[in-house]
Amino acid sequence: MTFILLIVVIITLVIVFDRLRAIDRRIDLLRDYVLGKAKKEDLEQRIQSPQTSRFDVSIKNEPLPSRFDVSIKKEPIVTEKIESVAEVPKTKKVSKAERRKEPDLIQRLFGGMATEEWESVVGGSWLNKIGALVLIIGVALFLGYSFRYFGPLGRIVIGLVISLVLLGIGILTESKKRYAIFARGLLGAGWAGLYITTYAMHAMDASRIIYDPLIASVMLFVVAVGMILHSFIYRSEIVSGLAFFIGFITLAITPVTGFSSIALLMLAFSLLAVAYKLSWNKMAVFGLVATYAIYAFKTSGLEMPRELSFVQFLFQHSILIIYWVLFEAFDLIAIKKRSSRLDLSMTIFPLNACGFLGVSFLQWSTGSNLIISHLLFMTAAAYLVSTIIRFRLMPPSASSKKDDIVTRLVGGGYEGAVTLAAALLVPFIYIRFSGLNINIALMLEAQFLFLLGLYFRLPYLRYLSLALFIIPLGKLLVYDINQPGEIILSGLNLKYWTPLAFLSAAVFYLNRLILNSIRGLKTVLAERGYSYSAAIVIAVVLGFELHSHLLALGLLLYAITLFENGIKTNLEEFRIQAYCVAVLALFTLVFINVFDLSVSNFASRLSLGLTAALAYLSFFRFYKFAPSNISKDESVYLRDISSGLGTILLAILCWYLLPVPLIAIGWGVLALLVLELGFFVNLPALRIQGNIMAALSFGRLFLANFTGIGETFGISHRVITVLPLALLFGYFSKKYRTVAEKLDFELYLNRIYLWAPAILFFFLIRFEFGRVLAVVGWSLLVLVFVLLGTRRNNIDLRWQGYILALIVFLRSWVTNFNMPESLSGMFGRVVTGSIVIAIFYACQFILPRYKDELEKYGRMMFSVLATVLLTVLIFYEVQGGWLTVAWGIEAVALLSVGFPTREKSLRLSGLFLLMLCIIKLFVFDLSGLETIHRILSFIVLGLLLLGVSLIYTRFSKQIKSYLVED
Amino acid sequence: MFSRFAFLVLLIILLAAGAVVYLGNIEQDVSLDSVSEVWSDVLRDVDQFGFKLTRVSAEREMELGKKLAKKVSFWFENNPSKEAYVSRVSQKLLPNLNRKDIKYEFHVIKSSRLNAFALPGGQVFVMSGMLDFVSSEAELAAILGHEMAHVDLRHCVELFQYELFFEALEMEDIGMVVDLLRRSISMGYRKYQELDADSFGLVLMKKAGYDPSATVDLFTRLKAYNNETDPARAKTPVGEVARVLEEALDSYYDSHPVTTKRINRLKELIRKNKF
């Protein structure tokens, strides 16, 4: 009933669609007429002529003019448009071509026939066939009705009569051309009726007159053969299709028996035979889908027995197997016949596989895993046989070069069959094996395919094997490594999967090397996956098997091995893997060996040391024996990265191994060695590393060495460590001063290295002498800087002296040489102050009279600083009434020295001080001092002033000459 | 040729220095104290310029001290025996002070806390808890010497110096603002004033005839009492740098250095000066 409704709906839709188009066409014509685009005659002509209706489509697409666009009526374009309709202009030709490319629904339905024909086709052919179908259904209904009144024989007779009548009328009328289409419909209905009736003779209880299934089968076979043979006469796919369709429907609605299955089989076979003979691919596909669908439909409702034996299970599958064989055979036979690689018959192979496996899967619940595995294996074997046949029928050598794998795969080549065979073995292996044996079996299968691919030079097999290898690899990396269990192998306690992992890696590497070794073999990018997979597996094994602190070392060793292999085999991928593993090793090193909590771990230190050694070895290899088959840039990068890594690791190792105050020394030694090596082999990268280490060493001193209180033999570790490093920086400065070839970044390093010791000495003295007493040490340092700077004519040293002198002055001035840490009376304020002042005066005389813009004030600066400090010191030491006298004496002393030494700054300082004394005398001393002090102050200062005055007048000529020389 | 010789000599010197250090008493402390202390030197030097220009007389300082002491007088224990003990020890320390014009006054405060402090003008306060804690006269001398050193080195009066100076000029508001600015600067070096007071206190003790090592003993016991522990060596180089920076930032505004550093500094002073 549902089927009838479906047919009615389809027919109604077709009719409605056609009516709608007709109405649409008329509306367009009317619109054109109303707008003046078409004359009345045109309108009439177009309505009468179906040809015009085709042109209307393009007219209909013209944009409608606006209601207010009056000019349209006046423009001649209207006539042109009408003319263009008649002439079928080029634009419309294009439109037709486009329409040809994309046929509308009607065209698709009627196979692109002329529009005038389709109506007759619908009326004469389709309605005829639908009528036949309706008639058959009517017959069936009548039979059903007649069941109440007739016995089985009567029912059969009625069925036979109706069928034969239909057949007879069809045969009689078919010869007349006019009724040919009508007759074919009747023929189809007749054969279908005959088939159903014959089927009913045995299959239906209500009409069973034949009890022997063999006879029934023979009869059904005869009818089927008759139907097939008769179809050949008319060579109408629709007629035969209708017949087969009815046959399938019949079997679908009948109860399930062995007979119905055989009937279905024969129906399918006959259909395929016809389809093959007449190249009716659509019918073949239809037959395949119908066969499996009906079988699935009919068996789905059945209660399946549980736990069948293999034979029973096989028997249960027998019909299905025969179906599979039937369709597979059809596909194999059809391969040679295929004119085009892209026709509908190509779907038979995948549909057959899906149909068989899908329907079979529905029945798997009836068999044990073992039985299912047998079935899978047998299916795989069958597909293997199919593979061989397909290979012979459609050898890859015969295919066009343009044919890619996909074309061959869907075109019926061996590729599809072998893929299915291989794929079916996977679940088979999973069922039959357990644990790591699954991996081994899968790998064996994949390897077999790989070797087969190589032997027959079939790339597809190699790709297939590659895909298959992914399964055991994925299982290993995702599942197996998370499983507990260990084995002891040669005394080593290993994870239970480790040997297999190594085996996998070995197989992968072997395959990659085999591929590489065969000359002329074209490999694809994916086949590099072998070596990448092997690298991943080994890295994982190392990760699980090695002690965490030795992991980085292990990975680095592996990276080196990969690299060397890459060089040897000239395969870039190995080098890439080597770099990846090396980066992994570095990450491991950082996160496990450096940031791990157990830094005291011996293994960690050992790993660091060995890794550093490896890095330097690597550096040596790239420096001395750089591989010729990699680019120079790559070689240089690797060389520099290796040395850098070695240096960093050694620095870290120093940090771990050495006591806190010695780390700076360790890094200093490293800096010396690396920098010296950098100069020796003339490698800037090494020199950069050396400089970085020197900077680290310098910085480290501020963290651990200046404030520590450690000592050896009474000498503070501060002194013991800072002095050698200051020497080191001095050495570097000299080195950079003397080396001719320098890079840009090295141009100023000699000066920077000269300032580094100055800073170190500054801090050393500060912490060795204390906050206040430091001025003594610093002033001595000033003297050294000025002396060296003058003798060596080094402006940096001199400037260090100037800056330090200013610091000394400020500190001295603000602290008044008042030292809380001045102990045991040895360094009193006078002694301390005197040293500083004396040094400043000494510096004044040591410094040459520079003409430089800034340095010409150097001497004066020392002089003024010393005089101010002396004046302050006198102020603190000579408090009270004697201060004016003391300052007066100081002033005279300054003048006395200033004249013979021709130091203008001293003389001016003396005069300034005398002025200060005079002011103090009158402003303060006159009222503030006790009588005796006041008197003495006046007398002494007066004498001093007279004395100075006498000198200035008595030796005026000489003074003038001094002044001139100044 | 010279270069190679110099290289070898330098290498030997470096290695020898390392060996010598290895043989000695190794200190494991890692900190930014060196930089921090030198920076505090700079701050103090800058601060000293202002102080030199705004010095107040000893009389005004003592007047201020008395005024402040009155505010805490309700705390005084009024225990003659304890006061006599403190006075007796302090009298031995007084002769060696630099500022002779300051008249010191010593008070005992009733509190179980282990503390002592000083105010400008020679006002020194010792809490009874501290008096009970000290195990010898030398230890008390260490405490008193430290507080007297604060007064003698002007640490106490410098806290109020700008305020007093501008008060005299009847510009109290400006004084308060300037003092606020100065305090923000002095926060950076106040803990180093504690080390100065420790050092000078040690000198006072030594000159008064006490054993300076008593100071080390006292601080060691205080450290144990306060459950202060020395941090273990960092586990990684990066961790070390992170910790050093964290400590430097945390301790920048501390008023007192950690006890371990004070003990180390005192030990070094004793060693250097052969006390």
Interface residues (C-beta under 8 A of the other chain):
Chain A: V594 F595 L597 V599 I652 W655 L658 P659 V660 P661 L662 I665 G666 G668 V669 L672 L673 E676 F702 L703 A704 N705 F706 T707 G708 I709 G710 E711 T712 F713 G714 I715 S716 H717 I720 T721 L723 P724 L725 L727 L728 Y731 K734 K735 T738 F763 R766 F767 G770 R771 L810 R811 V814 T815 N818 P820 E821 L823 S824
Chain B: S3 A6 F7 L10 L11 I13 L14 L15 A17 G18 V20 V21 Y22 L23 G24 N25 I26 E27 Q28 D29 V30 S31 L32 D33 S34 V35 E37 V38 D41 R44 D45 Q48 F49 K52 N98 A149 L153 Y192 D196 A197 S199 F200 V203 K206 R233 K235 T236 P237 V238 G239 E240 V241 V244 K261 N264 R265 K267 E268 L269 R271 K272 N273 K274
